[in-house]
Amino acid sequence: MSRLSRLILEDRFSTALILLAVALAVTASGVLTRVDNLLYDLGQRLSRQPVPQDIVIVAIDESSLSKLGRWPWSRRLHAALIDRLKADGAKVIALDIVFAEPDASDQPADAQLAEAIARAGNVVLPVLLESSRANGQLLETLPLPQLLEHTAGLGRVHAELDADGIARSVFLWEGVGAPVWPHFAQAALTVAGIRPPGLAAASPQTHEALPFALVRDTQRRVGFLGPPGYVRTLSYAQALTGEFAPGTFRDKIVLVGATAAGMGDLLPTPVSGLAAPMPGVEFNANVVAAMRDGRLIRETGLPVALVAATLLALLPLAWLPRLSPLTGLLASLVWFVAVAATAAALPALAHAWMPVAGALLAILLAYPVWSWRRLESAGRFLDHELKRLRQELGPAAEPLPRGAAHDPFRARIRQVQAAAHRLRHLQDERRETLAFISHDIRAPLASALMQVDDLPPAAQARLREPLTRGLELAEEFLRTSRAEMLDAGRFEEIDFAALVHQAIDDAYPAARAKSLHLVRALPQEPVWVNGEFGLLHRAVLNLVQNAVRFAPPDSEVRVALAVEGGQAIASVRDRGPGIAPEAREKLFRRFSRGDGQSGGTGLGLYFVRTVAEKHGGTVSLDSAPGEGACFTLRLPLR
């Protein structure tokens, strides 16, 4: 594994550890619970349920107070209201009004209210859990005994306020010493003959009795219907005097409670906020609807939340190493919005809630942490490569300017500039070396080869082969060096089909000497590519000459050219002995030959590969022993 690959793996591992630590620590500690609550509130505000047709609120509002007088009212009025609602066919009458003490000013009114409750047979009254004094003992405040005797159900009226003072949830069972009292909404549904889905009909018995302590069980978040005033509401005074259409309350769950400002029964909720609190009676109506429709929201346990936070936080590492910085940043932002939106919509879609603030924080940190780790690795890798370059190229061409030593980034830039300057100098020296080879070595070799014929036959036999081989090696080395230094800025438009035709023509004398047939399968139309004519021509000629060299006599060499997928594909196929699989890996390397080959410089196929890569293409081999070989050169079209 290369040093760069090791650094990339280290970056992924270290980034994953950092993101995992952030996600798990925040999720387990709950330090960003307010962010989770904000997402929950957003989802509740954006999702609305249809207005329930079987739930009606009879509101003790400002209009009723102005018509019936100051609160508290005579209990005779409540008795009359119960009779009126029962006469209109109300299924349940849930009075969210506390009757804990006798009516001192009109004692017979309590008896009249008890008689009305008995006649109705479907009245639910509240139970209060309150302290006798500040930080005092908790007490369960029940209705008057004479009322309690005839009531159809009792339920606790209570909303749980979170740390930010917002009412989002209720406990389904609660009590002093043991969770014996159901919620007011569940009591109303039970009297109506509706069994809420997924809820126990009796209080759980799994708790140890704790005298004088508040014991709670089964907390659920509320799926709200809509903002305050969303539930159908009728004024108390109108209901009392019969100012409503007959059948208004038939088969309805009727909740009676205060909505007037100043009566102290107002709650901030996710759908109202502090600007417009929701009356407690309407909060209970929302609980009734959510409980009846199975929309109470269950919170996932901590283990599930930790696993989800791990997966959500680490997922950005699947694309950050593969994308460009800008694309990676945009992808991370999209993922952040997707996770937040899904969390906000989860209560409405699946009636479940899971805290994702830890995962969201990790997602926000994913891009900067990954960029930091990648920059650290890039700096270490660059320092390592610069050190190696200094060792190979010698001292820097220019000294570091004053102040650069205290700025690592600026120092690296100056060192890269110095290395580039040194490389340009070496490139110039290489050109001079090639010029020396092309003239001062080739010329004497060619001259010596021409004078071999004047020597005695014995001397000719000894000198001709090494001189010829030396000249061929110089020629191949020169061509290969030109290919390695090829500048794409000097490319021109070339008809590749015509170039292949010319390469076949140039190989024809060698093919004729072996009685080989050169078969052409070339298009009639031009095939335009960008490149350097001389090098491309020599690359194709090398492939054809190799096929001619290894093809058996009286066989054929097939040269084809096709256009496919935006590429010009030239193939040269022979019927020679083929090439063994173990020889293919080194076939395109410098100074390498396949098994069974003889002669040559070992630079021909390396030259073909270099030319192909410099032109943005590839060269490949398809062969098997005894079945010939097919070399394929692919180049991008113009």
RAQUI-V28796 format. One record per pair of residues at least 6 apart in sequence whose C-alpha atoms are under 7 Angstrom apart, sorted by the first residue. I is the first residue (numbers start at 1). J is the second residue. D is the distance in whole Angstrom. If there is no record, write none. Layout:
I,J,D
I,J,D
This chain:
4,381,7
7,377,6
11,373,6
11,374,6
15,369,6
15,370,6
16,314,6
19,313,6
19,314,7
19,362,5
19,366,7
20,310,6
20,313,7
22,358,7
22,362,6
23,309,6
23,310,7
23,313,7
23,358,4
23,359,5
23,361,7
23,362,6
24,306,6
24,309,7
24,358,7
26,32,7
26,358,5
27,306,7
27,357,7
27,358,5
32,357,6
35,357,6
36,355,6
36,356,7
36,357,6
39,343,7
39,344,5
40,344,5
41,270,5
41,271,7
42,344,6
43,344,4
43,345,5
44,224,7
44,270,7
44,271,6
45,270,7
45,271,5
48,225,6
48,226,5
49,225,5
49,226,7
51,230,7
51,231,6
54,251,7
54,252,5
54,253,6
55,252,6
55,253,5
55,254,6
56,231,7
56,232,5
56,233,6
56,252,7
56,253,6
56,254,5
56,255,6
57,232,6
57,233,5
57,234,6
57,254,6
57,255,5
57,256,6
58,233,6
58,234,5
58,235,6
58,236,5
58,254,7
58,255,6
58,256,5
58,257,7
59,233,7
59,234,6
59,235,5
59,236,5
59,256,6
59,257,6
59,258,6
59,259,6
60,235,7
60,236,5
60,257,6
60,258,4
60,259,6
60,260,6
61,235,7
61,258,6
61,259,5
61,260,4
62,260,5
64,235,7
64,236,6
64,237,5
75,109,5
75,110,6
75,113,6
76,109,5
76,112,6
76,113,6
78,113,7
79,112,6
79,113,5
79,116,5
80,240,7
81,239,7
81,240,5
82,116,6
83,116,6
83,120,7
84,240,7
85,249,7
86,120,6
88,246,7
88,247,6
88,249,6
88,250,6
89,249,6
89,250,4
89,251,6
90,249,5
90,250,5
90,251,5
90,252,5
90,253,7
90,254,7
91,192,6
91,250,7
91,251,5
91,252,5
91,253,6
92,122,5
92,123,6
92,188,7
92,191,7
92,192,6
92,252,7
92,253,5
92,254,6
93,122,6
93,123,5
93,124,6
93,253,6
93,254,5
93,255,6
94,123,6
94,124,5
94,125,6
94,188,6
94,254,6
94,255,5
94,256,6
95,124,6
95,125,5
95,255,6
95,256,5
95,257,6
96,125,7
96,126,6
96,255,7
96,256,6
96,257,5
96,281,6
97,126,7
97,257,6
98,126,7
98,143,7
99,143,5
99,144,6
100,141,7
100,142,6
100,143,5
100,144,5
101,144,6
102,110,7
103,110,7
114,146,6
114,147,5
114,150,7
117,123,6
117,150,6
117,151,6
118,150,5
118,151,7
121,151,7
121,152,6
122,152,5
122,191,6
123,151,6
123,152,5
123,153,7
124,151,6
124,152,6
124,153,5
124,154,6
124,187,7
124,188,6
125,151,7
125,153,7
125,154,5
125,155,7
126,154,6
126,155,5
126,156,6
126,157,6
126,184,7
127,140,7
127,141,6
127,142,5
127,154,7
127,155,6
127,156,5
127,157,6
128,140,6
128,141,5
128,142,7
128,156,6
128,157,6
129,138,7
129,139,6
129,140,5
129,141,6
130,138,6
130,139,5
130,140,7
131,137,5
131,138,4
131,139,6
132,138,7
132,139,7
137,212,7
138,176,7
138,212,6
140,176,7
152,191,7
153,187,6
153,191,7
154,184,7
154,187,6
155,181,6
155,182,5
155,183,5
155,184,4
155,187,5
156,181,6
156,182,6
156,183,5
156,184,5
157,183,6
157,184,5
159,167,6
159,169,6
159,170,5
160,167,6
160,168,7
160,169,6
160,170,5
161,167,5
161,168,7
166,268,5
166,269,5
166,270,7
167,267,7
167,268,6
167,269,5
168,221,6
168,222,6
168,269,6
168,270,7
169,219,7
169,220,5
169,221,4
169,222,5
170,219,6
170,220,6
170,221,6
171,216,6
171,217,6
171,218,6
171,219,4
171,220,6
172,182,6
172,183,5
172,217,6
172,218,6
172,219,6
173,179,5
173,180,6
173,181,5
173,182,5
173,183,6
173,203,6
173,216,6
173,217,5
173,218,7
174,180,6
174,181,5
174,182,7
174,215,6
174,216,4
174,217,6
175,181,6
175,214,6
175,215,6
175,216,7
176,211,7
176,212,6
176,213,5
176,214,5
176,215,6
177,209,5
177,210,4
177,211,4
177,212,6
177,213,5
177,214,6
177,215,6
178,207,7
178,209,6
178,210,7
178,215,5
179,203,6
179,215,5
179,216,6
179,217,7
180,203,6
185,284,6
185,287,6
185,288,5
186,288,7
189,195,7
196,291,6
196,292,5
196,294,7
197,294,6
220,296,6
220,297,6
220,298,6
221,296,6
221,297,5
221,298,7
222,287,6
222,290,7
222,296,5
222,297,6
223,290,6
223,295,6
223,296,6
223,297,7
224,286,6
225,286,6
226,271,6
227,271,5
227,272,6
228,272,6
228,278,5
238,244,7
255,281,7
256,281,7
257,281,5
258,265,7
258,279,7
258,281,7
259,279,5
265,279,6
265,280,5
266,277,6
266,278,5
266,279,4
266,280,6
267,277,5
267,278,5
267,279,6
267,280,6
268,274,5
268,277,5
268,278,6
269,277,7
269,278,7
272,278,7
290,296,5
295,351,6
296,351,7
297,347,6
297,351,5
297,352,5
297,353,7
298,351,7
298,352,5
298,353,6
299,352,6
299,353,5
299,354,6
300,352,7
300,353,6
300,354,5
305,354,6
305,355,7
309,356,7
309,358,7
309,359,5
312,359,6
313,359,5
313,362,5
313,363,5
316,332,6
316,366,7
319,328,7
320,328,5
329,367,6
332,363,7
332,367,7
336,360,6
336,363,6
343,354,7
343,356,7
346,352,6
346,353,6
347,353,6
390,396,7
393,422,7
396,418,5
396,419,7
397,418,5
397,422,7
398,418,6
400,411,7
400,414,7
404,410,6
404,411,5
405,411,6
434,478,6
437,474,7
438,478,7
442,471,6
442,474,7
445,467,6
445,471,6
446,471,7
449,464,7
449,467,6
452,460,6
452,464,7
453,460,7
473,601,6
476,603,6
480,607,5
483,535,7
483,610,6
483,611,6
484,610,7
486,614,7
491,530,6
491,531,4
491,532,5
492,530,5
492,531,5
492,532,6
493,528,6
493,529,6
493,530,5
493,531,7
494,528,6
494,529,5
494,530,6
494,531,7
494,533,7
495,526,5
495,527,5
495,528,5
495,529,7
496,527,5
496,528,6
496,529,6
497,522,7
497,523,7
497,526,6
497,527,6
499,537,6
500,540,7
503,537,6
503,540,6
503,541,5
504,544,7
507,541,7
507,544,7
507,545,6
511,548,6
514,553,5
514,554,7
515,553,6
515,554,5
516,553,6
516,554,5
516,555,5
516,556,5
517,555,6
517,556,4
517,557,6
518,556,6
518,557,5
518,558,6
519,556,7
519,557,6
519,558,5
519,559,6
520,558,6
520,559,5
520,560,6
521,559,6
521,560,4
521,561,6
522,560,6
522,561,5
523,561,7
528,637,6
528,638,6
529,636,7
529,637,5
529,638,4
530,638,6
531,615,6
535,611,7
536,611,7
539,607,7
539,608,5
539,611,7
542,604,6
543,572,7
544,572,6
547,557,7
547,573,7
547,574,5
548,557,7
550,576,5
551,574,6
551,575,6
551,576,4
552,575,7
552,576,6
555,575,7
556,574,7
557,573,6
557,574,5
558,572,6
558,573,5
558,574,7
559,571,6
559,572,5
559,573,7
560,570,6
560,571,5
560,572,7
561,569,6
561,570,4
561,571,6
562,568,6
562,569,5
562,570,7
563,569,6
566,636,6
566,637,6
567,634,6
567,635,5
567,636,4
567,637,5
568,634,6
568,635,5
568,636,6
568,637,6
569,632,7
569,633,6
569,634,5
569,635,7
570,632,6
570,633,5
570,634,6
571,630,7
571,631,6
571,632,4
571,633,6
572,630,6
572,631,5
572,632,7
573,629,6
573,630,4
573,631,7
574,628,5
574,629,6
574,630,7
575,627,6
575,628,4
575,629,7
576,626,7
576,627,7
576,628,4
576,629,7
577,625,6
577,626,5
577,627,6
577,628,5
578,623,6
578,624,5
578,625,4
578,626,5
578,627,6
578,628,4
578,629,5
579,594,7
579,595,7
579,623,6
579,624,6
579,625,5
579,629,7
580,624,6
580,625,6
583,594,5
583,595,6
584,594,7
586,592,6
587,593,6
587,594,6
588,605,5
588,606,5
588,609,7
589,606,5
590,602,6
590,603,6
590,606,5
591,601,7
591,602,4
591,603,5
592,602,5
593,602,6
609,618,7
609,619,6
612,618,5
612,619,6
612,635,7
615,635,7
616,635,7
616,636,7
617,634,5
617,635,4
617,636,6
618,633,6
618,634,5
618,635,7
619,632,6
619,633,4
619,634,6
620,631,6
620,632,5
620,633,7
621,630,6
621,631,5
621,632,6
622,629,6
622,630,5
622,631,7
623,629,4
623,630,6
